[in-house]
């Protein structure tokens, strides 16, 4: 009997990548247009955490 293994974290990681990208884009815009209202450090930390999770769990479903 042949079984297939699917990455359970793939869908969650794809959503996380989209959310972090949107937040990063908005904060980058804030840095450029309104530097006094920006908080780019928190966004960079969130991007690093996302990168670590994607490297650890992957972002593509298995076969």
N, C-alpha and C positions, 0 to 999 in steps of 0.2 A: 504494500500500500504506500503510495507516494503522498507525502504531505508537503505543504508549502509553509514557509515561515514569513509572516508579514511583520513589518516594522510598525509597532503600535504607536510610536512617537512621531512618525512621519507627518501625519496630518496636523498634529499639534505644533510641530516645528515649522510647518509651512505657514500656519496662522501667526505664530510668534514672529517669524521673519517679516511678514507683511505689516504687522502692528509696529514692530521696532523700526522698520523702514519708514513708515508714515510719521512716527514720532521723531525720528532722526531728521527727516526732511523738514518737518515743521520747525524744529529747534535750530536747524542750520539756517533756515529762513530768518528766524528771530535773531540769530547772531549777526546776520548780515544787515537786516533792516532796523531792528530795535535791540542793540546790544545790552541795554540796561535791563531788559525783561527776559533775557535768555538764561537757560540752565543746561548748557551743553555737557557738563560733567556727568550728570545723572544719565543722560542719553548715551554717552560713551560707555558708561558702566553697564547699562542695559544691553548695548550692542555686543560688548565683550561676553556677557553671560549668555546671550543668544548664540554667539559663535562657538562657545564651549559646548553648549547643549547640542548644537548641530553636529559638531565633530564627534561628540560622544555617542549620540543616538542615531545620527544620519537624518537625511531629509527625503529620501526616496523609499518607497515601499519595496519590500523584498519580493522575490519571485514567488 
